[in-house]
């Protein structure tokens, strides 16, 4: 099972130097994936949770491709209705070529109504548009397929039944975000998925969390490692750890997240 990290590409503490430090840490610790998020317009509903500066994902990943050598690069998740699908197909193909085949394209329908309005995209049509755009991506890639570019894996985000149907129809993996183990187990047990690649929280505590609704990836290092083991038993091919918990000021203080990632990497390399 591969392990990845969702790196904050937004917030008051984020700049090129911080992004470089995150990339060096993620690759240096031996993680397999480095992923970033997506927003285009800093409307109030976005800015309260993910404030500026917000580095555009394709631009950011292209730059990170040049300062990393091994780690895979991806989006968790690209809001697919925000961009013309042929533009997405071209940018993804070029990034795949320039990075040596390291791209993972995670996509989702989006949630920020004000941002949809600012971009002139109908919020109520976002599910239908995502389906249409996924079909267009697949067709564009079929027409342009050549020996220079490996297929780009598409991870479909979301936990709704529509997202699961979308995964089965268009995706290479189901990519739910920040769920409990029981929620994930229920979906995996009741659906035939192409693959399973969740993004889970990462918040390490000194004392165990006993809440039955505890998010996977939160608690003591023992709880986190057990969550990862259980996800592997459920068939997860990849798990992305998300150390951001909604406080933009935390982007100025990444060391707590780095300590948690270091602990997970060390325990995975040398289990006791």
C-alpha positions as CSV (number, residue, x, y, z in Angstrom):
1,X,0.0,0.0,0.0
2,X,1.4,3.4,-1.0
3,X,1.2,6.4,1.4
4,X,0.9,10.0,0.3
5,X,0.6,13.4,1.9
6,X,-1.9,16.3,1.1
7,X,0.4,19.3,1.2
8,X,-1.2,22.7,2.0
9,X,-0.8,24.9,-1.2
10,X,-2.7,27.7,0.4
11,X,-2.8,29.9,3.5
12,X,-0.8,32.7,5.1
13,X,2.2,30.5,5.8
14,X,2.6,29.1,2.3
15,X,5.1,30.4,-0.1
16,X,7.6,28.9,-2.6
17,X,10.1,28.2,0.2
18,X,7.5,26.4,2.4
19,X,6.3,24.4,-0.6
20,X,9.8,23.4,-1.3
21,X,10.3,22.3,2.4
22,X,7.1,20.2,2.3
23,X,8.2,18.5,-0.9
24,X,11.7,17.8,0.5
25,X,10.2,16.3,3.6
26,X,7.6,14.2,1.8
27,X,10.1,12.7,-0.6
28,X,12.8,12.5,2.0
29,X,10.7,10.5,4.4
30,X,9.9,8.0,1.6
31,X,6.3,8.8,1.0
32,X,4.9,7.8,-2.4
33,X,2.6,10.7,-3.3
34,X,2.5,14.4,-2.8
35,X,-0.9,15.9,-3.5
36,X,-2.4,19.4,-3.5
37,X,-5.8,21.0,-3.5
38,X,-7.8,23.2,-5.9
39,X,-9.6,26.5,-5.8
40,X,-9.7,29.2,-8.4
41,X,-11.5,32.2,-7.0
42,X,-11.0,33.3,-3.4
43,X,-14.7,33.9,-2.7
44,X,-15.7,34.3,0.9
45,X,-16.9,30.7,1.3
46,X,-13.5,29.5,0.1
47,X,-11.3,32.2,1.9
48,X,-12.6,31.4,5.3
49,X,-11.2,27.8,5.1
50,X,-8.5,28.1,2.5
51,X,-7.3,31.7,2.3
52,X,-4.9,33.3,-0.1
53,X,-2.3,32.8,-1.3
54,X,-3.8,29.7,-3.1
55,X,-1.3,28.2,-5.5
56,X,-3.0,26.8,-8.6
57,X,-2.5,23.0,-8.6
58,X,-1.2,22.4,-12.2
59,X,1.2,25.2,-11.9
60,X,2.4,24.1,-8.5
61,X,2.8,20.5,-9.4
62,X,4.7,21.4,-12.6
63,X,7.1,23.3,-10.4
64,X,7.3,20.6,-7.8
65,X,8.0,18.0,-10.6
66,X,11.3,19.9,-11.2
67,X,12.5,19.8,-7.6
68,X,11.5,16.2,-6.9
69,X,12.6,13.0,-8.6
70,X,10.6,10.0,-7.3
71,X,7.4,11.0,-5.5
72,X,4.2,10.9,-7.5
73,X,2.3,14.1,-7.8
74,X,-1.5,14.7,-7.8
75,X,-4.6,16.6,-7.0
76,X,-6.9,15.9,-4.1
77,X,-9.1,17.1,-5.7
78,X,-9.3,19.1,-8.8
79,X,-12.8,20.7,-9.1
80,X,-13.5,19.4,-12.6
81,X,-16.4,21.7,-13.6
82,X,-14.2,24.8,-13.1
83,X,-12.1,24.3,-16.3
84,X,-12.9,23.2,-19.9
85,X,-12.2,19.5,-20.1
86,X,-10.0,19.7,-23.1
87,X,-7.8,22.2,-21.2
88,X,-7.6,19.8,-18.3
89,X,-6.8,17.0,-20.7
90,X,-3.9,19.0,-22.2
91,X,-2.5,20.2,-18.9
92,X,-2.7,16.8,-17.4
93,X,-1.1,15.1,-20.4
94,X,1.8,17.7,-20.4
95,X,2.4,17.3,-16.7
96,X,2.4,13.6,-17.1
97,X,5.1,13.9,-19.8
98,X,7.2,16.5,-18.0
99,X,7.1,14.6,-14.7
100,X,8.1,11.2,-16.2
101,X,4.7,9.7,-15.7
102,X,4.1,10.6,-12.0
103,X,0.7,12.3,-12.2
104,X,-2.4,11.2,-10.3
105,X,-5.5,13.2,-11.2
106,X,-8.0,13.3,-8.3
107,X,-11.2,15.0,-9.3
108,X,-14.4,16.1,-7.6
109,X,-17.6,18.1,-8.2
110,X,-16.9,20.9,-5.8
111,X,-18.9,22.5,-3.0
112,X,-18.3,26.3,-2.9
113,X,-21.4,27.9,-4.4
114,X,-20.0,31.4,-4.4
115,X,-16.9,30.2,-6.3
116,X,-19.1,28.5,-8.9
117,X,-21.1,31.8,-9.3
118,X,-17.8,33.8,-9.7
119,X,-16.7,31.5,-12.5
120,X,-20.0,31.4,-14.3
121,X,-20.5,27.7,-13.8
122,X,-24.0,26.6,-12.7
123,X,-23.7,25.1,-9.2
124,X,-26.8,22.8,-9.6
125,X,-25.3,21.3,-12.7
126,X,-21.9,20.4,-11.2
127,X,-22.6,16.6,-11.0
128,X,-23.8,16.4,-14.6
129,X,-20.8,18.5,-15.8
130,X,-18.4,16.3,-13.9
131,X,-19.7,13.2,-15.6
132,X,-19.6,14.9,-19.0
133,X,-16.1,16.2,-18.5
134,X,-14.8,12.8,-17.3
135,X,-16.1,11.3,-20.5
136,X,-14.4,14.0,-22.5
137,X,-11.1,13.5,-20.7
138,X,-11.2,9.7,-21.4
139,X,-12.0,10.3,-25.1
140,X,-9.3,13.0,-25.5
141,X,-6.7,10.7,-23.9
142,X,-7.7,7.8,-26.2
143,X,-7.3,10.0,-29.2
144,X,-3.9,11.3,-28.1
145,X,-2.5,8.0,-26.7
146,X,1.1,7.3,-27.6
147,X,4.0,5.4,-26.3
148,X,5.5,8.4,-24.5
149,X,2.9,8.8,-21.9
150,X,1.6,6.2,-19.4
151,X,-2.1,6.3,-18.6
152,X,-3.1,9.0,-16.1
153,X,-4.9,7.4,-13.1
154,X,-8.1,9.2,-12.3
155,X,-9.3,9.1,-8.6
156,X,-12.9,10.2,-8.1
157,X,-13.6,12.0,-4.9
158,X,-16.8,12.1,-2.8
159,X,-18.7,9.8,-0.6
160,X,-22.2,10.1,-2.0
161,X,-23.9,7.4,-4.0
162,X,-23.5,9.6,-7.1
163,X,-19.7,9.8,-6.5
164,X,-19.5,6.1,-6.1
165,X,-21.4,5.5,-9.4
166,X,-19.1,8.1,-11.0
167,X,-16.1,6.2,-9.8
168,X,-17.4,2.9,-11.1
169,X,-18.2,4.4,-14.5
170,X,-15.2,6.7,-15.1
171,X,-12.6,6.3,-12.4
172,X,-9.5,4.2,-11.6
173,X,-10.1,4.5,-7.9
174,X,-12.6,5.8,-5.3
175,X,-11.0,8.7,-3.4
176,X,-13.2,9.6,-0.3
177,X,-12.1,12.4,1.9
178,X,-11.8,12.3,5.7
179,X,-14.1,9.5,6.8
180,X,-14.4,7.0,9.7
181,X,-13.3,3.5,9.2
182,X,-16.8,2.2,9.6
183,X,-18.1,4.5,6.8
184,X,-15.3,3.3,4.5
185,X,-15.8,-0.3,5.4
186,X,-19.5,-0.1,4.5
187,X,-19.0,1.4,1.1
188,X,-16.1,-1.0,0.2
189,X,-18.2,-4.0,1.4
190,X,-21.3,-3.0,-0.6
191,X,-19.8,-1.9,-3.9
192,X,-17.5,-3.3,-6.6
193,X,-15.0,-0.5,-6.9
194,X,-12.1,-0.3,-9.5
195,X,-9.7,0.5,-6.6
196,X,-9.8,2.2,-3.2
197,X,-7.5,5.2,-2.4
198,X,-8.9,7.2,0.6
199,X,-7.6,10.5,1.9
200,X,-7.7,10.5,5.7
201,X,-7.0,13.0,8.4
202,X,-3.7,13.0,10.2
203,X,-3.8,14.3,13.7
204,X,-1.6,12.6,16.3
205,X,-2.5,12.9,20.0
206,X,-0.8,11.9,23.2
207,X,-3.9,10.1,24.6
208,X,-6.2,7.7,22.7
209,X,-9.4,9.0,21.1
210,X,-12.3,6.8,22.2
211,X,-15.1,8.5,20.2
212,X,-16.8,5.9,18.1
213,X,-17.0,8.6,15.3
214,X,-13.3,9.1,15.4
215,X,-12.0,10.0,11.9
216,X,-9.5,7.5,10.5
217,X,-6.0,8.9,11.0
218,X,-6.6,10.6,14.3
219,X,-5.4,9.6,17.7
220,X,-2.2,8.1,19.1
221,X,0.5,6.8,16.7
222,X,-0.8,3.3,17.6
223,X,-4.3,4.2,16.5
224,X,-3.1,5.8,13.3
225,X,-1.0,2.8,12.4
226,X,-3.8,0.4,13.2
227,X,-6.1,2.5,10.9
228,X,-3.5,2.2,8.1
229,X,-3.4,-1.6,8.6
230,X,-7.1,-1.9,8.5
231,X,-7.3,0.2,5.4
232,X,-4.8,-2.1,3.8
233,X,-6.9,-5.1,4.8
234,X,-9.9,-3.4,3.2
235,X,-7.9,-3.3,-0.1
236,X,-6.7,0.3,-0.2
237,X,-3.9,0.6,-2.8
238,X,-3.0,4.1,-1.6
239,X,-3.8,6.2,1.4
240,X,-3.3,10.0,1.5
241,X,-2.6,11.6,4.9
242,X,-4.2,15.1,5.3
243,X,-2.5,17.1,8.2
244,X,-4.6,20.3,7.6
245,X,-7.5,20.7,10.0
246,X,-9.1,24.0,9.0
247,X,-7.0,26.5,10.8
248,X,-5.2,28.7,8.2
249,X,-2.7,30.0,10.8
250,X,-1.4,26.4,11.1
251,X,0.2,26.8,7.7
252,X,2.7,29.1,9.5
253,X,3.5,26.3,12.0
254,X,4.0,23.0,10.0
255,X,6.3,21.4,12.5
256,X,3.5,19.5,14.3
257,X,2.4,18.0,11.0
258,X,6.0,17.2,10.1
259,X,6.5,15.4,13.4
260,X,3.4,13.3,12.9
261,X,4.5,12.4,9.3
262,X,8.0,11.6,10.6
263,X,6.5,9.3,13.2
264,X,4.3,7.5,10.7
265,X,7.2,7.0,8.3
266,X,9.5,5.7,10.9
267,X,7.0,3.2,12.3
268,X,6.1,2.0,8.8
269,X,9.8,1.4,8.0
270,X,10.6,-0.2,11.3
271,X,7.5,-1.7,12.9
272,X,8.1,-2.9,16.5
